[in-house]
Amino acid sequence: MTARPPAPVALPGRYVVLEPLRIDHVPELFAAQGGLETDWGWLPVHAPRSQAEMRFIVEQRLAQQAAGAAFLFVALNARTHRPAGWIAYLNIGVMDQRLDIGWHWLGDSLTGTYATVEMHLLLLRHAFDDLGFSRVQWQLDDLDRRSHEVMQQIGAVREGLLRRHQRRPDGTWRDTVLYALLAPSRATPVTGYGPPALQAAPAAWPTPGLPSAAPPRLGLPPADSRYMI
């Protein structure tokens, strides 16, 4: 299967619905951000202090998208259908069938819940099953423990550490940890796991896109299972 670049699409999940990011999402995104500068510390920009600053950040990201270097999704709370954060495909290499998932952020209503895991899984499944990519990777700040926890939840393989890789907005240097997953048809067994496979959601889950209960708080998975969609 030949990979193709991302295009506008809605990706419904149990706790979040991903849709293409638009300028008119800015007011509710700023409200969702609610001054969470700690969470924004893992993004390569300062937390916006006004709607105008949030709009500027969104405009920059959409310009990056227009240049073909990214594709941005707004994360809508599946219960309220209100913007709660965003996530993106980055470093899109169609010829190499490889891309990154990054720029992930959720506001206070969903941060630290399984919605964080779900939005990564929605993009992962879309990249493998619909777009034909064979490798998806993440580049995380070594200090961002919550995101490392998410990687454990989805069974991503830690491939290495890039030391003194880039500056944070506060001027300090960050080490970057590289994680990746291969499409099931191209994966090789990893110690302790079989090939990473995207399994169907448990039958007990509601139909994707329908309202559901609030997502449970994020915690480490049982040793013999992984959270899959």
N, C-alpha and C positions, 0 to 999 in steps of 0.2 A: 504494500500500500504506500503510495506517495504522500508525503505530508503536505498539508496545505495551511496557509496562514489563518489565524483566528478571524472570525467574522461576527457581526452582531448576532447574539443568541441569548435566550433566557435559559438559565440552568436552575431548576427548582430542587430544593432539598427539604428536609424536615424542619430545620430551624432557620435556614437562610435561603433566599432566592437571589441568584446572581444575575444581574442585567448590565448591559453596557452603561458605563458612567457618562453622565450628561452634566452640563453646566447648571441646569435647573435643580440638580441634587444638592447644590452648595449650601443653601440655608439649613436644611435638615442634617447634612453632614456636620456642619459647624455645631449645631445643637447637640448632635450625638457625641462630638469630640469632647465637649464639656470641660475643657481645661485639663485633659488627661496627658500632661506633659511627660509623665513617666513612660506610658506606653509609646508615645511619639518619640521617645529617646532612641528607639531602634530604627526609625526612618531617617534617611539622610537629609532631613530638613528640620527646622525648628517648628514646634507646635504653633498653629495659627492662633493669633490673639483677636481676630476679627473675621467677619464674613469676607471682607475684602482680601485678607491674607489667604483664607481658605480658597477663594475663587482663583487667586493667582496660582496656588499650588495645583489646583485642578486644571487650569488652563495650560500650565507647563506639562502636565502629564498627558493631556489630550494632544498637545503639539508633538510630544514624543510618539504618541500613537499614530498621528497623521504621517509621521516620517517612517512608519513601519517597524519601529524599534520596540513597541510594546502594545499591549491591548488591555484596557482597564475595565474592571467590573465594579459596580457598586453592590454592596451586600445589603439586601433588604431583610429586615426582621420578618420571618414568615408569618408571624401572628398579626403584626400591624401593617406590614408592607411599607414600612418607613425606612429610609436609609439609615444604616447602623455602622457602616464602614466601607472598606474597599479592599481589593486584591487585584493582582495583575499578572499577566504573562509578560516576561521580559526576555531580552537577549534571544529573540526568536530566530532560530536557524533552520529554515525549511529544508534546505539541501541536506543538512546534517541530521535532520529529524530530532532536533534538540531544542529545548527552551527551559527557561527558569520560571518558577512561581515566586513572586515576591511582592513588596509594597503592601503587605497584609496588615490590616488594622481594623479593629472593631471597637465601637464605643462602649460606654459603661453598661448598657442594657444586655450586651452579649459577651463582653470580654471575659476570658477565663472560663468559658463554657464549651460544650462540645460543638457549638456553632463554629468555633475557631477551627476545629478539626474538619468539620463538614465542608467548609468553603474550600479547603485545600483538596479534599477528596473529589468535590464536584469538578474542579479544574483539572485534576489528575485524570479522572475518568474521561472527561471531554477531550483532553489532549491525546490520550491513547486510543480511545474507541471511535471518536468522531473525526479528529484531525490527522491521525496517522503518525503522530510523533512516537519515537521509540525510547527517548530518554527525557526525563523531567528532573530538574535539579533545583536546589534551594541554597542560597548563600546567606548564612545567619551570623549575626554578631555572637561571638563566643559567650558574652555575658547575658544574652537573651534566653534565660532558662525556660520560660514558658514556651517559646517556639521550639526549643530542643525537645520539650515534653511532647509537643504535637508531632514531631518527627518520630518519636517512639510510638505514638498512637497509630500512625499509619505504616509503620514498618520501614521507613526510609533508611537507607544505608549511609552511615557516616563514612565519607571517603577521604577526608583529610582536613588539615588546618592550614590556612593561609595567614602567616604571621605578619603583623603590622601592615594589614592589607589596605585600609583606607581610613580617612579621618572621619570622626563623628562630628555632628554640628557644633559640639562644645569644644572642638579642637583636639580632643584626645584621640589616640590611635586605637583602632579596633582590630582584633584578630577575627578572621572570618572562617566559619566552619562550613564545609561543603557536604551536603547530603544529596542523594539521588535515588531514583527508582527507574528501572527499565520496564518497558512494556512486557506483559507476561510472556509473550512469544519469544522475547529476547533475553529474559532474565536467567541468571545462573544461580544455583543454590548458594545461600550464604549461611555460615555457621549458625546453627540454632533456628534457621528458618528454611522453608521451601522457597520456590520462586515467588516473589511478591505478586499476588493476584488480587484483582479488584472483584470482590465478591458481591453478590446481590444483598440488598438490605434485608435484615430479618423480617419475617412475615408480620411480626407484631407492629412494625412501623406503620404510621399512617401513609396514605397516598401522598407522594411528593407534591409539594405546592399547596396542600391544604393546611389550614390552621392546626397548630399542635400545642402541646403544653410547653412551658418554658424549658429550655435545654438544661440538663444537669451540669453541675460544675465540672470543670476539667480535672481529671485525676489520672494517675498512671493506670494502664490497663492491666488485667490479669496476666501473669507470666505466660500463659498458654494461649492467649488470644490477642487479636488486634482489631481496632475499630475500623470497619470497612463500610463502604456504601455500595 
